[in-house]
Amino acid sequence: MTIDAALTELSALLGDRLSRSKSDLEAHGASEAHFAPAPPDAVAYPESTDEVAQVLRICHAQGCPVIAYGAGTSLEGHTGAVAGGLSLDLSRMNKLLALRQSDMQAVVQPGLTREVLNRELRATGLFFSVDPGANASLGGMAATRASGTTAVRYGTMRDNIRALEVVLAGGRVIRTGSGARKSAAGYDLTGLFLGSEGTLGIITELTVQLHGQPEAISAAVCGFERMADAVDAVVAVIQIGIPVARIEFVDAETVRAVNAYSGTDLPLRPHLFVEFHGSDSSVAEDAARFGEVVADFGAADIGTATRPEDRTALWTARHHAYWACLGLRPGATAIVTDICVPISRLAEAVEETRADIAASPIPGPILGHVGDGNFHAILLVERGNESELAEAGRLAGRMAERALRLGGTITGEHGIGIGKLAHMAAEHGAAWEVMGEIKHALDPANILNPGKLVPGP
């Protein structure tokens, strides 16, 4: 049993849709993060569930690792072929298979991206809500249990997936869940595969929940003298129950980066970006209540955006913040951290993180989806500087430890991959071993994305 033997069989099956070109291998072995490239031995481009099943039967028989690949936007090394093998690129499985408008659901293939889905839904009055910023594939978003700017109102991928079709390691095809909103029929297998990062099976079809496009949308941005005041304002807004659709935080360094990158002219101070969805009257009322609350925390320069083009510019600037922050230190690479804590401990977590970074020799702008307690520090490290890389690792490790001490989690949305394996035992204890046992039961040959998420064999 060898990888080469598997690739010989796969070449006969897929023809020119099995690539071994250097450019393809390099593209599928790289990532947007700092991890060293880990190219596969080949890249396959299946076009149907049946082909995925045939690929997995061959790879299972030959012991060839298989790494599912969507849009390649992951940040924790999820798609690197750390043990070699086959990158299974699902980008050609990109169709909207069915629209169940009365149920507000869509059946999609995993390679369809969220932006394309929403373009196809424009005329229906519906939209898919999960917005991680990047134009990620829906299969990848499910596999990492993604969330993003709108999770505070509409939930994460966990809340917006009703059913899955999954191909298991040996090629068996199963379906989980249904179109019903709830079920008490057995184990929640849909929930099991959500967030499994391609280690338990390959998702080949998803039934996603849609939402009605709001009648009115209003966005606002406001600045604060102190970071603590901005975070305390977020906590107050959430605790009072103002129904924000998005509430994002950026610190002064992120504002400086965004101004330079996106051409905005925000004052150099911490800011909140907020959006409200509803009717004309409810949006106006929510925005007014929000203004009253944040004024108590010293909010200034409150600006609103009701025209679509103004809102688009505001959220485009926020979504491009990662690339903007890279511009603060040209040529640097980024260690992008990701923790989530209970909302009551958010201010404490952010302030401690800010103090840690201020005492270190490397810059680290802070931003995040603070409406659900999730924030990031973008640690900017000089390429090739091992001491800075070690310092970034220390800071990221302290953030993970802080999240657990405050009753939170080491990752709110980026997942584990290889980047956060070292902290899984601390968060889950014996439950991490159970995850490994589930992995072994479904993938005894350990061919599905080996080296990621769970303990080693």
Beta strands, then each sheet from edge to edge (+ up, - down):
strand 1: 18-19
strand 2: 42-44
strand 3: 66-69
strand 4: 86-89
strand 5: 96-100
strand 6: 105-108
strand 7: 126-127
strand 8: 161-167
strand 9: 173-177
strand 10: 202-209
strand 11: 211-212
strand 12: 216-223
strand 13: 244-250
strand 14: 271-278
strand 15: 300-305
strand 16: 332-336
strand 17: 339-340
strand 18: 366-369
strand 19: 374-382
sheet 1: 1+ 2- 4- 3-
sheet 2: 5+ 6- 10+ 8- 9+
sheet 3: 7+ 11-
sheet 4: 15+ 12- 14+ 13- 18+ 19- 16+
sheet 5: 15+ 12- 14+ 13- 18+ 19- 17+
end
